[in-house]
Amino acid sequence: MNENATQFLTLARREVLRFVRRPYNTFLPPIITNALYFSVFGVILGSRIGEIAGVSYLQFVLPGLVVLGAISDSFENASFTIFHGRWNDYIQAVLTSPMSNRSMVAAYVSASALRGIVTSLLIVGVGLIFTSVPVANPVYLVSFLLVITTLFGGLGIIGGLWASDFDYLTVMNQFILRPLVFFGAVFYSLEVLPAFWRNVSLLNPMVYMVNGVRYGMIGVTEIDPNTSLAVLTGTTVVVLSIDYVLFRRGYGLAE
């Protein structure tokens, strides 16, 4: 194993252990929250709504809830660890090590993406209590989840470098990301919207993520999954490149 790989694995392991050792703070909240979502939207309202696109309402909303959990936790993990490291100055220990900027970014993003994927699996596990969970297109499902969690891990790094207070992190996650997901066709089909609002919804990037994961799980989508995956992959590459440039320039790292 070469030196770069050892450095990457060391930092990634530390970041993974950071959230694994606090399961009550990292994994229990999404389990409880999604159990409530499934109970209200799936059981109570779902029985009244019936089927959408040939599947039960609960199966229809499940992919959106998976996306919500995945992006929230991957973004939160990266943004918190970067900002907390800046706040308490222990990130300097990483910056002064012989580790390359590329390895640093890769380690932080990988750990954050892993947390997002674990959260996704937990949400699916909760969903299994209420309904069957089909996987119509596993390759698309895995591809979209990997790209989405990596993308928001990268965005979390930018947020952690930009934030000047813990409140900034809360605002980004709770008042920007989550509302975008809720208006990203999680609980409804785009077909029920008037033409104007459907076109407006297509400006929301979360629509493409939700539909991509939905296609992977239940085989239903209102947007071409190949185009969505290509655009999201390109965006992820751009975001990771920005992360690398910010680390190389020391943006937000050196006061």
Steps between C-alpha positions, in 0.01 A plus 500: 500500500650834398531805722206692349265206550610461862442868570160493333386190691623641832300822470198323352503249787508780755206672333297180480565417866388851591141434395494124565585554866199731547212298356242668723590834341564386144273205421215501751346836392444399134354167613245670724425779251438261211291268714274802556500584127403145410229492766339827396554518125509130429248338730253777583503706179615222271187295557292796381719595204534151356749425224726734306668383178384146570656467848375571849542853630744382765723336240477818292622731780766263635770594241453869579545436870815302421635798306407739781688294757799440273564863407426638846742268678778511241485881493475528877791264559742684272394852599507427873838325506666775295345785698554332838861437407541868411317612812720295733818529289562126484471503122846657505639159595369367170615801298856484633530128425670383177159399365411646162198727457350242266521231769346731760202581282457135401505385864246757623267443205526119516414489870207737448370302202522181705290656775241605243486148355468340845215738578334402171519133594351573842210686340439208266507271806232712668299494177506120500296508820217672314523367144702290259799679348561404136828563320413518132832634370779435752778646282318832474414496869859447610632749245261778602562446872878506454487816289249679724684429827836590346357822358357613834810389685689737270245777550528443876872577484424829326238579763737414784771725357260787436309494831608743768262368765313177580175675407617516138509120486145475636373755250655319205367160598161579648394804297657434159562129438197350672242737343650433157456127555144538624418694183693244295200273431552288810135485604335562164534431131598779263207395282249639751648850474379766258736548204650821642587353838628182340746706297600690813555172682740388229733779609538324835800261483345281769229394254762321292653329805165381634390373161833326447480309828131432439587347165759280667256382766159470336580551131293819476638835386376817336848606383753309291730332758802493270491876448449560873789272593732661246420854619533406867831324436635806318383726782669275754832520314473880496420518873789269593732712286385809691569319827853423386565860393365637830723267701802584288442872548423458870160667471337510844781286641754768583374809677 
